[in-house]
Amino acid sequence: MPDAARRIGLCHRDEIVDGSARGFDPFDSGQDALFVVGHGGQPYGYRNACPHVDGAPMAWRRDAYLNSTGTRIVCYAHGAQFLPESGRCVQGPCLGQYLQPVPLEVDGSGVLYAWITNRE
């Protein structure tokens, strides 16, 4: 990981199951800076900002990052839909653009960590 990044503990890996998502506020700013989605048995982390309008939060309420079937990430401000495994926009005003990934790591005890910088 880059020198400017630091490892922040988020939760236990088992708390992020397929078809679910959870936001995290590691800087205690009052708004989630990143979110993690479970898909295909893997956790995927992304910055909580739609690429269509940089900085626009993705969820319409706490931890509401997915569509009703849990198969796509949705920006509720713009209706854009993203693939959980890549963050690529497949529908909406930012078609072909990507969510900014946040590197994740799971340690031997199952704790999920994010490598973040202050700009996350």
DSSP file (Angstrom, degrees, kcal/mol; ACC not computed):
  #  RESIDUE AA STRUCTURE BP1 BP2  ACC     N-H-->O    O-->H-N    N-H-->O    O-->H-N    TCO  KAPPA ALPHA  PHI   PSI    X-CA   Y-CA   Z-CA
    1    1 A M              0   0    0      0, 0.0     0, 0.0     0, 0.0     0, 0.0   0.000 360.0 360.0 360.0 154.3    0.0    0.0    0.0
    2    2 A P    >   -     0   0    0      0, 0.0     3,-1.4     0, 0.0     0, 0.0  -0.245 360.0-117.1 -61.7 152.1    1.1    3.6   -0.5
    3    3 A D  T 3  S+     0   0    0      1,-0.3     0, 0.0     3,-0.0     0, 0.0   0.832 114.1  57.7 -58.9 -33.3    3.0    5.2    2.3
    4    4 A A  T 3  S+     0   0    0      2,-0.0    -1,-0.3   113,-0.0   114,-0.3   0.636  92.2  88.7 -74.8 -13.5    0.3    7.8    2.7
    5    5 A A    <   -     0   0    0     -3,-1.4     2,-0.3   112,-0.1   112,-0.2  -0.549  60.0-162.4 -86.0 149.7   -2.3    5.1    3.4
    6    6 A R  E     -A  116   0A   0    110,-2.8   110,-2.8    -2,-0.2     2,-0.5  -0.961  22.0-114.5-130.6 153.2   -3.1    3.7    6.8
    7    7 A R  E     -A  115   0A   0     -2,-0.3     2,-0.5   108,-0.2   108,-0.2  -0.738  31.6-173.2 -91.0 125.2   -4.9    0.6    7.8
    8    8 A I  E     -A  114   0A   0    106,-2.8   106,-2.4    -2,-0.5     2,-0.3  -0.975  22.9-127.0-121.7 126.5   -8.2    1.1    9.6
    9    9 A G  E     +A  113   0A   0     -2,-0.5   104,-0.2   104,-0.2     3,-0.1  -0.545  30.4 172.6 -71.4 133.0  -10.2   -1.8   11.2
   10   10 A L  E     -     0   0A   0    102,-3.1     2,-0.3     1,-0.4   103,-0.2   0.841  49.8 -57.1-106.7 -56.2  -13.8   -1.8   10.0
   11   11 A C  E     -A  112   0A   0    101,-0.9   101,-3.4    99,-0.1    -1,-0.4  -0.933  67.5 -58.1-171.5-177.4  -15.6   -4.9   11.3
   12   12 A H  E >   -A  111   0A   0     -2,-0.3     3,-2.2    99,-0.2     4,-0.3  -0.663  48.4-122.3 -80.8 142.2  -15.4   -8.7   11.3
   13   13 A R  G >  S+     0   0    0     97,-3.7     3,-1.7    -2,-0.3    -1,-0.1   0.821 108.9  64.9 -53.3 -36.1  -15.4  -10.1    7.7
   14   14 A D  G 3  S+     0   0    0      1,-0.3    -1,-0.3    96,-0.3    97,-0.1   0.650  88.0  70.0 -65.6 -15.3  -18.5  -12.2    8.5
   15   15 A E  G <  S+     0   0    0     -3,-2.2     2,-0.8     1,-0.2    -1,-0.3   0.639  89.1  66.8 -77.4 -14.0  -20.5   -9.0    9.0
   16   16 A I  S <  S+     0   0    0     -3,-1.7    -1,-0.2    -4,-0.3     2,-0.2  -0.832  72.9 174.7-109.7  92.4  -20.4   -8.3    5.2
   17   17 A V    >   -     0   0    0     -2,-0.8     3,-1.6     1,-0.1    21,-0.6  -0.542  42.9 -75.0 -95.7 162.3  -22.4  -11.0    3.6
   18   18 A D  B 3  S+c   38   0B   0      1,-0.3    21,-0.2    -2,-0.2    -1,-0.1  -0.261 119.8  22.6 -54.5 137.6  -23.3  -11.4   -0.1
   19   19 A G  T 3  S+     0   0    0     19,-2.4     2,-0.3     1,-0.3    -1,-0.3   0.615 107.1  98.8  79.2  13.1  -26.0   -9.0   -1.1
   20   20 A S    <   -     0   0    0     -3,-1.6    18,-2.6    18,-0.4     2,-0.3  -0.879  49.0-167.5-127.2 162.5  -25.3   -6.6    1.7
   21   21 A A  E     -D   37   0B   0     42,-0.3     2,-0.3    -2,-0.3    16,-0.2  -0.983   0.9-167.3-145.7 154.7  -23.4   -3.3    2.1
   22   22 A R  E     -D   36   0B   0     14,-2.3    14,-2.6    -2,-0.3     2,-0.2  -0.986  13.1-139.7-147.8 134.4  -22.2   -1.2    5.0
   23   23 A G  E     -D   35   0B   0     -2,-0.3     2,-0.3    12,-0.2    12,-0.3  -0.582  15.1-157.9 -91.6 156.5  -20.9    2.3    5.3
   24   24 A F  E     -D   34   0B   0     10,-2.9     9,-1.8    -2,-0.2    10,-1.7  -0.993  15.2-162.2-138.0 142.8  -18.0    3.4    7.5
   25   25 A D    >   +     0   0    0     -2,-0.3     3,-1.7     7,-0.3     5,-0.1  -0.690  19.4 167.1-121.1  73.4  -17.0    6.8    8.9
   26   26 A P  T 3  S+     0   0    0      0, 0.0    -1,-0.1     0, 0.0     6,-0.1   0.669  77.2  50.3 -68.1 -15.1  -13.3    6.3    9.9
   27   27 A F  T 3  S-     0   0    0      4,-0.2     5,-0.0    -3,-0.1    -2,-0.0   0.348 105.8-123.9-101.9   4.7  -12.7   10.0   10.4
   28   28 A D    <   +     0   0    0     -3,-1.7     4,-0.1     1,-0.1    -3,-0.0   0.906  63.7 142.8  52.0  45.7  -15.8   10.6   12.6
   29   29 A S  S    S-     0   0    0      2,-0.4    -1,-0.1     0, 0.0     3,-0.1   0.549  71.0-109.6 -91.5  -9.0  -17.0   13.3   10.1
   30   30 A G  S    S+     0   0    0      1,-0.2     2,-0.3    -5,-0.1    -5,-0.0   0.401  95.2  75.5  93.5  -2.9  -20.6   12.4   10.5
   31   31 A Q  S    S-     0   0    0     -7,-0.0    -2,-0.4    26,-0.0    -4,-0.2  -0.998  90.7-102.3-141.4 139.5  -20.8   10.9    7.0
   32   32 A D        -     0   0    0     -2,-0.3    -7,-0.3     1,-0.2     3,-0.1  -0.399  26.5-169.0 -61.6 127.9  -19.6    7.6    5.6
   33   33 A A  S    S+     0   0    0     -9,-1.8    15,-2.4     1,-0.2     2,-0.3   0.716  71.4   9.7 -87.0 -24.9  -16.4    8.1    3.7
   34   34 A L  E     -DE  24  47B   0    -10,-1.7   -10,-2.9    13,-0.3     2,-0.3  -0.951  63.2-153.0-148.8 165.1  -16.4    4.6    2.3
   35   35 A F  E     -DE  23  46B   0     11,-2.5    11,-2.6    -2,-0.3     2,-0.4  -0.975   7.4-145.2-141.4 157.6  -18.6    1.5    2.0
   36   36 A V  E     -DE  22  45B   0    -14,-2.6   -14,-2.3    -2,-0.3     2,-0.4  -0.980  12.8-166.2-124.8 134.6  -18.1   -2.2    1.7
   37   37 A V  E     -DE  21  44B   0      7,-2.7     7,-2.4    -2,-0.4     2,-0.5  -0.948  15.8-135.5-120.5 140.8  -20.3   -4.5   -0.3
   38   38 A G  E     +cE  18  43B   0    -18,-2.6   -19,-2.4   -21,-0.6   -18,-0.4  -0.841  36.0 155.9 -95.8 128.8  -20.4   -8.3   -0.2
   39   39 A H  E >   - E   0  42B   0      3,-2.8     3,-1.7    -2,-0.5   -21,-0.1  -0.947  63.0  -3.8-155.1 129.0  -20.5  -10.1   -3.6
   40   40 A G  T 3  S-     0   0    0     -2,-0.3    -2,-0.0     1,-0.3    -1,-0.0   0.806 127.7 -56.2  60.9  30.7  -19.5  -13.5   -4.7
   41   41 A G  T 3  S+     0   0    0      1,-0.2    -1,-0.3     0, 0.0    -3,-0.0   0.542 119.8 100.7  80.1   6.4  -18.1  -14.4   -1.3
   42   42 A Q  E <   -E   39   0B   0     -3,-1.7    -3,-2.8   -25,-0.0     2,-0.4  -0.916  68.2-128.1-124.1 148.9  -15.7  -11.3   -1.4
   43   43 A P  E     -E   38   0B   0      0, 0.0     2,-0.4     0, 0.0    -5,-0.2  -0.788  22.6-166.3 -90.7 141.3  -15.8   -7.9    0.2
   44   44 A Y  E     -E   37   0B   0     -7,-2.4    -7,-2.7    -2,-0.4     2,-0.4  -0.997   5.3-153.4-127.4 131.7  -15.3   -4.9   -2.1
   45   45 A G  E     +EF  36 102B   0     57,-0.5    57,-2.4    -2,-0.4     2,-0.3  -0.850  15.7 173.7-110.2 141.5  -14.6   -1.4   -0.8
   46   46 A Y  E     -EF  35 101B   0    -11,-2.6   -11,-2.5    -2,-0.4     2,-0.2  -0.982  37.3-103.1-141.6 152.3  -15.4    1.9   -2.5
   47   47 A R  E     -E   34   0B   0     53,-2.8     2,-2.1    -2,-0.3   -13,-0.3  -0.527  40.5-116.8 -67.6 140.6  -15.2    5.6   -1.7
   48   48 A N  S    S+     0   0    0    -15,-2.4     2,-0.3    72,-0.4    -1,-0.1  -0.481  81.2 101.5 -82.7  69.4  -18.7    6.9   -0.9
   49   49 A A        -     0   0    0     -2,-2.1    51,-0.4     8,-0.2    -2,-0.1  -0.916  68.9-129.1-155.7 123.6  -18.8    9.3   -3.9
   50   50 A C        -     0   0    0      6,-2.3     6,-0.5     3,-0.4     3,-0.4  -0.538  15.3-138.9 -71.7 136.2  -20.5    9.0   -7.2
   51   51 A P  S    S+     0   0    0      0, 0.0     3,-0.4     0, 0.0    -1,-0.1   0.701  99.1  67.9 -69.5 -17.2  -18.2    9.6  -10.2
   52   52 A H  S    S+     0   0    0      1,-0.3     2,-0.4     4,-0.1    -2,-0.0   0.925 120.5  13.9 -67.2 -44.2  -21.0   11.6  -11.9
   53   53 A V  S >  S-     0   0    0     -3,-0.4     3,-2.7     3,-0.1    -3,-0.4  -0.894  95.2-126.4-131.9 101.3  -20.8   14.4   -9.3
   54   54 A D  T 3  S+     0   0    0     -2,-0.4    -5,-0.0    -3,-0.4    -4,-0.0  -0.193  93.5  17.9 -53.6 128.6  -17.7   14.0   -7.2
   55   55 A G  T 3  S+     0   0    0      1,-0.3    -1,-0.3    -5,-0.2    -7,-0.0   0.259  84.1 136.6  95.6 -11.6  -18.5   13.9   -3.6
   56   56 A A    <   -     0   0    0     -3,-2.7    -6,-2.3    -6,-0.5    -1,-0.3  -0.573  58.6-121.3 -70.0 120.5  -22.2   13.1   -4.0
   57   57 A P        -     0   0    0      0, 0.0    20,-0.3     0, 0.0    -8,-0.2  -0.293  13.9-143.3 -62.2 148.8  -22.9   10.4   -1.4
   58   58 A M  S    S+     0   0    0     17,-0.1    18,-2.5    18,-0.1    19,-0.2   0.846  71.5  72.4 -83.9 -36.8  -24.3    7.1   -2.8
   59   59 A A        -     0   0    0     16,-0.2     6,-0.2     1,-0.1     3,-0.1  -0.525  59.1-153.7 -90.0 147.8  -26.8    6.0   -0.2
   60   60 A W  S    S+     0   0    0      4,-0.8     2,-0.3     1,-0.2    -1,-0.1   0.642  87.5   5.2 -89.3 -17.4  -30.2    7.5    0.4
   61   61 A R  S >  S-     0   0    0      3,-0.2     3,-2.4     0, 0.0    -1,-0.2  -0.944 111.5 -49.3-153.0 171.1  -30.1    6.3    4.0
   62   62 A R  T 3  S-     0   0    0     -2,-0.3    -2,-0.1     1,-0.3     3,-0.1  -0.163 122.4  -8.6 -50.4 125.9  -27.6    4.5    6.3
   63   63 A D  T 3  S+     0   0    0      1,-0.2     2,-1.3    -4,-0.1   -42,-0.3   0.567  92.3 132.8  63.6  14.2  -26.1    1.5    4.6
   64   64 A A    <   +     0   0    0     -3,-2.4    -4,-0.8     1,-0.2    -3,-0.2  -0.595  19.2 128.1 -94.8  73.4  -28.6    1.6    1.6
   65   65 A Y        +     0   0    0     -2,-1.3     9,-2.5    -6,-0.2     2,-0.3   0.507  54.6  68.6-102.7  -9.1  -26.0    1.2   -1.2
   66   66 A L  B    S-G   73   0C   0     -3,-0.3     7,-0.2     7,-0.3   -45,-0.1  -0.729  80.9-107.0-115.9 159.9  -27.6   -1.6   -3.1
   67   67 A N    >   -     0   0    0      5,-2.3     3,-1.5    -2,-0.3    -1,-0.1  -0.173  52.3 -87.9 -70.3 176.6  -30.7   -2.2   -5.2
   68   68 A S  T 3  S+     0   0    0      1,-0.3    -1,-0.1     2,-0.1    -2,-0.0   0.737 129.2  48.1 -65.0 -22.8  -33.6   -4.2   -3.8
   69   69 A T  T 3  S-     0   0    0      3,-0.1    -1,-0.3     0, 0.0    -2,-0.0   0.502 107.1-123.9 -94.3  -4.5  -32.1   -7.5   -5.0
   70   70 A G  S <  S+     0   0    0     -3,-1.5   -51,-0.2     2,-0.2    -2,-0.1   0.702  81.6 111.1  73.0  19.9  -28.6   -6.8   -3.7
   71   71 A T  S    S+     0   0    0      1,-0.2     2,-0.3   -52,-0.1    -3,-0.1   0.636  72.1  34.2-102.8 -16.4  -27.0   -7.3   -7.1
   72   72 A R  S    S-     0   0    0     11,-0.1    -5,-2.3    12,-0.1     2,-0.3  -0.992  73.3-121.5-140.3 147.1  -25.9   -3.7   -8.0
   73   73 A I  E     -GH  66  82C   0      9,-2.3     9,-2.8    -2,-0.3     2,-0.4  -0.694  36.0-159.0 -79.9 137.8  -24.6   -0.7   -6.2
   74   74 A V  E     - H   0  81C   0     -9,-2.5     2,-0.8    -2,-0.3     7,-0.2  -0.974  20.0-144.6-127.0 133.7  -26.9    2.3   -6.8
   75   75 A C     >  -     0   0    0      5,-2.5     4,-2.7    -2,-0.4     3,-0.5  -0.867  15.6-162.7 -89.2 111.5  -26.4    6.0   -6.5
   76   76 A Y  T  4 S+     0   0    0    -18,-2.5    -1,-0.1    -2,-0.8   -17,-0.1   0.642  84.0  59.9 -75.7 -12.8  -29.7    7.2   -5.3
   77   77 A A  T  4 S+     0   0    0    -20,-0.3    -1,-0.2   -19,-0.2   -19,-0.1   0.826 125.9  13.8 -77.7 -32.8  -29.0   10.8   -6.3
   78   78 A H  T  4 S-     0   0    0     -3,-0.5    -2,-0.2     2,-0.1    -1,-0.1   0.498  96.1-119.8-123.1  -8.7  -28.6   10.0  -10.0
   79   79 A G     <  +     0   0    0     -4,-2.7    -3,-0.2     1,-0.2     2,-0.0   0.547  56.8 155.9  78.1   6.5  -29.9    6.5  -10.4
   80   80 A A        -     0   0    0     -5,-0.4    -5,-2.5    12,-0.1     2,-0.4  -0.368  30.1-149.2 -66.1 145.6  -26.6    5.2  -11.7
   81   81 A Q  E     -HI  74  91C   0     10,-2.9     9,-2.8    -7,-0.2    10,-1.2  -0.963  12.4-169.2-122.5 138.6  -25.9    1.5  -11.2
   82   82 A F  E     -HI  73  89C   0     -9,-2.8    -9,-2.3    -2,-0.4     7,-0.2  -0.921  27.5-112.2-127.8 147.2  -22.6   -0.1  -10.7
   83   83 A L    >>  -     0   0    0      5,-2.2     4,-3.1    -2,-0.3     3,-0.8  -0.654  24.3-140.8 -76.1 129.7  -21.2   -3.7  -10.7
   84   84 A P  T 34 S+     0   0    0      0, 0.0   -47,-0.1     0, 0.0    -1,-0.1   0.848  97.2  52.4 -61.5 -35.1  -20.2   -4.7   -7.1
   85   85 A E  T 34 S+     0   0    0      1,-0.1   -46,-0.0     3,-0.1    -2,-0.0   0.680 128.9  14.2 -79.4 -16.8  -17.1   -6.6   -8.2
   86   86 A S  T <4 S-     0   0    0     -3,-0.8    -1,-0.1     2,-0.1     3,-0.1   0.581  87.8-127.3-129.4 -20.3  -15.6   -3.8  -10.3
   87   87 A G     <  +     0   0    0     -4,-3.1    12,-2.1     1,-0.3     2,-0.3   0.573  56.0 151.6  77.8   8.8  -17.4   -0.6   -9.5
   88   88 A R  B     -J   98   0D   0     -5,-0.3    -5,-2.2    10,-0.2     2,-0.4  -0.570  48.8-122.2 -78.0 133.7  -18.0    0.0  -13.2
   89   89 A C  E     +I   82   0C   0      8,-3.3     7,-2.4     5,-0.3    -7,-0.3  -0.629  34.1 171.6 -75.9 124.7  -21.1    2.0  -14.0
   90   90 A V  E     +     0   0C   0     -9,-2.8     2,-0.3    -2,-0.4    -8,-0.2   0.421  66.8  25.5-114.1  -4.0  -23.4    0.0  -16.3
   91   91 A Q  E    S+I   81   0C   0    -10,-1.2   -10,-2.9     3,-0.0    -1,-0.3  -0.922  96.4  34.8-159.9 134.1  -26.5    2.3  -16.2
   92   92 A G  S >  S-     0   0    0     -2,-0.3     3,-1.3   -12,-0.2   -13,-0.1  -0.667  98.7 -39.2 119.2-172.7  -27.0    6.0  -15.7
   93   93 A P  T 3  S+     0   0    0      0, 0.0    -1,-0.1     0, 0.0   -14,-0.0   0.591 129.7  51.0 -71.2 -11.5  -25.2    9.3  -16.3
   94   94 A C  T >  S+     0   0    0     -3,-0.2     3,-2.7     3,-0.1    -5,-0.3  -0.037  78.0 170.6-113.8  31.5  -21.7    8.1  -15.6
   95   95 A L  T <   +     0   0    0     -3,-1.3    -5,-0.2     1,-0.3     3,-0.1  -0.122  69.0  13.6 -46.5 127.4  -21.9    5.0  -17.9
   96   96 A G  T 3  S+     0   0    0     -7,-2.4    -1,-0.3     1,-0.3     2,-0.1   0.222 101.6 113.7  88.1 -14.8  -18.4    3.4  -18.2
   97   97 A Q    <   -     0   0    0     -3,-2.7    -8,-3.3    -9,-0.1     2,-0.3  -0.370  58.3-130.8 -83.1 170.5  -16.9    5.3  -15.3
   98   98 A Y  B     -J   88   0D   0    -10,-0.2   -10,-0.2    -3,-0.1     2,-0.2  -0.911   9.8-117.8-125.6 147.6  -15.8    3.6  -12.1
   99   99 A L        -     0   0    0    -12,-2.1   -49,-0.1    -2,-0.3   -51,-0.1  -0.505  47.4-100.8 -68.7 151.6  -16.3    4.1   -8.4
  100  100 A Q        -     0   0    0    -51,-0.4   -53,-2.8   -53,-0.2   -51,-0.1  -0.694  41.7-132.6 -80.2 117.4  -13.0    4.7   -6.6
  101  101 A P  E     -F   46   0B   0      0, 0.0   -55,-0.3     0, 0.0    -1,-0.0  -0.341  10.3-151.5 -70.9 150.5  -11.9    1.5   -5.0
  102  102 A V  E     -F   45   0B   0    -57,-2.4   -57,-0.5   -67,-0.1    14,-0.1  -0.988  26.3-120.2-118.5 117.3  -10.7    1.3   -1.4
  103  103 A P        -     0   0    0      0, 0.0    12,-2.7     0, 0.0     2,-0.3  -0.314  32.3-162.2 -61.2 136.4   -8.2   -1.6   -0.8
  104  104 A L  E     -B  114   0A   0     10,-0.2     2,-0.3   -61,-0.1    10,-0.2  -0.818  10.7-172.1-118.7 158.8   -9.3   -4.1    1.7
  105  105 A E  E     -B  113   0A   0      8,-2.2     8,-3.5    -2,-0.3     2,-0.5  -0.987  11.8-152.5-148.7 141.1   -7.5   -6.7    3.8
  106  106 A V  E     -B  112   0A   0     -2,-0.3     6,-0.2     6,-0.2     2,-0.1  -0.978  19.1-146.8-115.1 125.8   -8.7   -9.5    6.1
  107  107 A D    >   -     0   0    0      4,-2.2     3,-2.1    -2,-0.5    -2,-0.0  -0.255  35.6 -88.5 -85.3 178.8   -6.3  -10.6    8.8
  108  108 A G  T 3  S+     0   0    0      1,-0.3    -1,-0.1     2,-0.1    -2,-0.0   0.699 126.8  52.7 -61.7 -22.2   -5.9  -14.1   10.2
  109  109 A S  T 3  S-     0   0    0      2,-0.1    -1,-0.3     0, 0.0    -2,-0.0   0.397 121.4-104.0 -95.0   3.0   -8.6  -13.5   12.8
  110  110 A G    <   +     0   0    0     -3,-2.1   -97,-3.7     1,-0.3     2,-0.4   0.551  68.4 149.2  90.5   8.4  -11.1  -12.4   10.2
  111  111 A V  E     -A   12   0A   0    -99,-0.2    -4,-2.2   -98,-0.1     2,-0.5  -0.621  41.4-136.5 -78.0 132.4  -11.0   -8.6   10.9
  112  112 A L  E     -AB  11 106A   0   -101,-3.4  -102,-3.1    -2,-0.4  -101,-0.9  -0.780  24.2-173.1 -92.2 127.0  -11.7   -6.6    7.8
  113  113 A Y  E     -AB   9 105A   0     -8,-3.5    -8,-2.2    -2,-0.5     2,-0.4  -0.881  13.0-150.0-118.5 150.6   -9.4   -3.6    7.3
  114  114 A A  E     -AB   8 104A   0   -106,-2.4  -106,-2.8    -2,-0.3     2,-0.7  -0.954  13.0-138.5-115.7 140.9   -9.4   -0.7    4.8
  115  115 A W  E     +A    7   0A   0    -12,-2.7     2,-0.3    -2,-0.4  -108,-0.2  -0.891  41.1 170.3 -94.8 111.9   -6.3    1.0    3.5
  116  116 A I  E     -A    6   0A   0   -110,-2.8  -110,-2.8    -2,-0.7     2,-0.3  -0.851  29.3-152.7-127.8 158.6   -7.3    4.7    3.4
  117  117 A T    >   -     0   0    0     -2,-0.3     3,-1.9  -112,-0.2  -112,-0.1  -0.761  43.1 -98.5-116.7 169.4   -5.9    8.1    3.0
  118  118 A N  T 3  S+     0   0    0     -2,-0.3  -113,-0.0     1,-0.3   -91,-0.0   0.678 120.3  63.2 -64.2 -16.6   -7.3   11.3    4.4
  119  119 A R  T 3         0   0    0      1,-0.2    -1,-0.3     0, 0.0    -3,-0.0   0.572 360.0 360.0 -85.4  -7.9   -9.0   12.1    1.1
  120  120 A E    <         0   0    0     -3,-1.9   -72,-0.4   -73,-0.0    -1,-0.2   0.544 360.0 360.0 -58.4 360.0  -11.2    9.0    1.3
